[in-house]
């Protein structure tokens, strides 16, 4: 199922309503639980106002796919945009990814994916994003 979180965000002098859809939330929460991450941690790190400088500078390094990524303001997560069928393809593989994490007792070398979101606003077309573990930060703990 899809959980919808609505909140009012202000961006400088512009105010807009923003809707965030957290796809397959329960399955991603199972993955997050292994690393002591909560949905609240993710939502805090995705705060638009705290990430605005990183969002705008991320476009400068857009990859060949046209997607861009940036580190959350607190450097806990990598946030990447997705294009086309990428979201559905990833969600189709989620059960296998979860099974792998469980079967390896969370010792996998694959960076964790903590969520797939669609952000809807009256100011722009819907944007699909993926929130991933910052594996560099993980290795330096």
QUIGI-V735301 format. One line per field, one symbol per residue. ss: DSSP state (A for helix, B for strand, O for the rest). Layout:
ss=???
This chain:
ss=OBBBBBBBBBBOOBBBBBBBBBBOAAAAAAAAAAOOOOAAAAAAAOOAAAAAAAAAAAAAAOOOOOOOBBBOOOOOBBBBBBOOOAAAAAAAAAAAAAAAAAAOOOOOOOOOBBBBBBBBBOOBBBBBBBBBBOAAAAAOO
